[in-house]
Amino acid sequence: MRKTGKRLGAFVMALSLVLAAACSSNTNSNEGTSSATTPAESGQTAGKETTDIKEEYTIKVLTQNNSQIKKSDETKIGKVIKEKFNIVFEYVQTPGNYADKLNLMLAGGDYPEIIGIQDNDTFDKYVRAGALLPLDEFVNETPDFASRYSKQIPLWKLSANDGKLYKWESNVPADFNNALEVNDIGIRIDALEQQGWPDLLSTDDYIAFLKKALADNPTTNGQKTLGMIVPFAEPWGMQGISDIMFEKGGRYSTAAGNLGVLWNQVDQKYEDRMKNEYVKENYQFFNKLYREGILDKDSFTDKLDQFNEKLNSGRALSSWYVVWALTTANHGLVEAGQPELQYINLPVRSMTQIERNEKRQIRVEDTRPFAIFAITKNAKHPDRIKELLAFSASEEGRVLLQSGIEGEEYTIENGKRVPTEAYKKAATDPDAGRNIGFGLFNFLGEVYTNAPDGVPYSMNLDQAFQDELVLTPEMKDAYSQLGWENSKDYFLKTGESAHTGVAGTISIDTTSELGALHQKIVDFRTKNAAKLIVTPKSDEEFEALYQATIQEYEKLKPETIVNEYNRLYQEKMAQLEQLK
């Protein structure tokens, strides 16, 4: 199909997602803001405090990104926030397993004033512990917030055991065309050219392609060439992406997260993850890559730092899933005088998915449990936080946080925002993006929708703009050689919008016996994934080991968890009608 015309522009991920918190000037933050008004002046009622001058309020924010920015007022956007609210955010690095860190803080009661949470289970623990402040009254007093998140608020309430609102999330609501997140396989351009621009899609296609590419390119810059690299050692590595082939087909989306069940988008029900046919095919794919010497054996111990080092050097012929890292790697390779070693993101499907040829269910998140934020009971001045949150939900706030300052990052032409050269520089220069503040305020709730002028609040979400800024001449040529009209062409033509809805809000009580069982089946899948990838020496051995593994797995009675998820889904669908 791609020869006849045809998550993800890494720029979106690099500048807009939580990962982009590592994303200019030092001009005066007052410029371009003379018409700005405070929430109170614009009719907002954000909290009980007034907008009178208050003492400086410093709030610590946890981050796992080395952004080089220590305090928010080092950025242009942060200076505007300080001027309006006298609030400064201090970024605190938190290396290691983030979920474990949050659990430890909860046990000690020493969590920050605004907390970021990356999964519903941890959120559930914080709610049940009484650590979070409810926001129901705030919503009633803040029409901009209530309007902007009208679809999300009932869903967010469903995540709490008492039906109250304790959180907001970043990167929602989202528009399909603005948030086409497709994280498949990064492929080196020179290898594609060497083999005549093959039409890669199936797992068999990739195995044959990469096997020949390794033979043709045994070394890169004097080092051994690597076939495929994966950061399996990340907490979400083996658990989340070793079996994520299920999202490439036409039945499932990732609405259920990285736990024990999958969400069948077509049949609107939960199914067991470990026993899913596409999950099995993903393990088979990696096993064949391992047997052929294509899968980098260090993938099982590599985290993102090691993964990025290999990608940035051009040593890897391909990379699995983490395609948002391609932009940085490509620009570095161009600067190093090796443009031929750049990468592009290409789709992959299992052999069964190829046979079925169904429309891919591309997740459009109504909720984003990977980017949960809440005000904790440790907040010194919760009303001041709410006042800023209300501003962030307004038109003025959204444009400031995601487009910058008028006259500096954008101009108005024919009633529409148009990015300036400064904004374009921020797209490819991490230091410029950081200095403006892009990506550093995601905890105030970024949205992936269009503003009233028809332009996305984050102007980089426009597909034409993404390709203009992100695609190098070599990348553009590669997509053209494959018959693609743009970098998303194939995915737009073969995929359809899959809204997460209620499915993205459901979790089992982590303090219950079922919660403990759920964790056991997740741990079982994670621990056995590496064994299924590494141990079998043939297809027959893989099948035998897989069947033996499933027999052990079934002793845990995983259907108990699947049934509970489906029961909760029906229950919450009924609750949702009452909350609307």
Buried (B, 14 or more C-beta within 10 A) or exposed (E): BBEEEBBBBBBBBBBBBBBBBBBBBEBEBEEBBEEBBBBBEBEBBBBEBEBEEBEEBBBEBBBBBEBEBEEBBBBBBBBBBBEBBBBBBBBEEBEEEBBEBBBEBBEEEEBBBBBBBBBBBBBBBBBBBEBBBBBEEBBEBBBBBBEBBEBBBBBBBBBBEEEBBBBBBBBBBBBBBBBBBBBBBBBBBBBBBBBEBBBBBBBEBBBBBBBBBBEEBEEBEEEEBBBBBBBBBBBBBBBBBBBBBBBBBBBBBBBBBBBBBBBBBEEEBBBBBBBBBBBBBBBBBBBBBBBBEBBBEBBBEBEBEBBBEBBBBBBBBBBBBBBBBBBBBBBBBBEEEBBBBBBBBBBBBBBBBBEEEBBBBBBBBBBBBBBBBBBBEBBEBBBBBBBBBBBBBBBBBBBBBBBBBBBBBBBEEEEBBBBBEBBBBBBBBBEBBBBBBBBBBBBBBBBBBBBEBEBBBBBBBBBEBBBBBBBBEBBBEBBEBBBBBBBBBBBBBBBBBBBBBBBBBBBBBBEEEBBEBBBBBBEBBBEBBBEBBBEBEEEEEBEEBBEEBBEEBEEBEBEBBBEBBBEBBEEBBEBBEEBE
